[in-house]
Amino acid sequence: LRELVVITGASSGLGLATAVELSKSGKYFVVMAVRDVEKAKKVAKERGMPDGSYVAMKLELANLESVRDFVTNLKAFKAGRPLNHLICNAAVYLPTDPKPQFTDDGFEMSMGVNHLGHFLLVNLLLEDMAKAKNARCCIVGSITGNTNTVGGGLVYPQADLGNLSGLEKGMKQPITMADGKPFFGAKAYKDSKVCNMMTVAELNRRYHKDTGIVFSSMYPGCIAETALFREKRTWFRKLFPLFMKYVTGGYVSEEEAGERLAQVISDPRCNKSGVYWSWNGGAQTVGYWSPDGKPRGAGGSGGEIFENQQSDAVRNPVVAKKVWEFSKKAVGLS
Ligand code: NDP
């Protein structure tokens, strides 16, 4: 019997590439958790995902009711079977929006979709995953939320959750940033990715021992051609992949990135909880990673998987605990 894996945002980019990889492996049945079911069905066919290896189900992360409905529908669909794996991959990146957008529940869009929607989803599915053997849960992270790398530390703006006053107050309109400061789209994305990685750390601390679920985060490399950069101008979308490929060496194709995320679910080596997985390809930018003081590649094509180290800010357990508690309150879990 195929293992059941839920992938959010499986209708494009990294999520789709991962869905293709896992469904074609013959070992997994993929639940494509997507905001546009028709689109997911279409791309699954186009990419040759075998019939009987996947289903597309509605999940609108910008609406907490939809998250709850998805969980109800998933439970009905799997009819008592455990959920083996969960990949929280969907995200929005809104760097050029001068004004904030809000989710149906009134959260700033990047924080609402990338972090809070997934936060609720994971919490609602934990019990089901605990029933599975060797369950794995991966929330896709990013170097942009990790200030000890070039991408996260030197490229303005930096992620900074500040005193968390925005999140503490519930993150709802007119609040737009976790630190309570005025809206800044590029930073909101980075802040949300820090929250993603802190959620993994906290899930690991709270639930790994008792449930056996393996929690991880990963950086897929720079997949410079995905729709994530849809807001950027045309010249940027043309030059960015070339820059990442030939200058930084951080470029990775969608297909290879999908293999990486699939590896986090399927590789016996990834059966360790609390890890932030990365790949050391793209050696031309020596020193891009500084996980253990050793120079690494930039995450680009080729290269081996390794346990990366997150920045001190991401690893701060006091802040992670607060992020957990404030997020729980924001999504109505406490
Ligand atoms: P894409 O924009 O291609 O994929 C994002 C997916 O999220 C899409 O399938 C999109 O759906 C879905 N999505 C967006 N909003 C919602 C919502 N409200 N509810 C449900 N689903 C939603 O980008 P990528 O593939 O590049 O990004 C995937 C992940 O990889 C993200 O977590 C991103 O942060 C991370 N990442 C990407 C990097 C890169 O270089 N591209 C680098 C580091 C991390 P739809 O198909 O309908 O648009």
Residues whose N, C-alpha, C, O or C-beta is under 5 A from the ligand:
A	BS01	NDP	G9 A10 S11 S12 G13 L14 G15 V34 R35 D36 L59 E60 L61 A62 N89 A90 A91 V92 V113 V140 G141 S142 G221 C222 I223 A224 T226 A227 L228
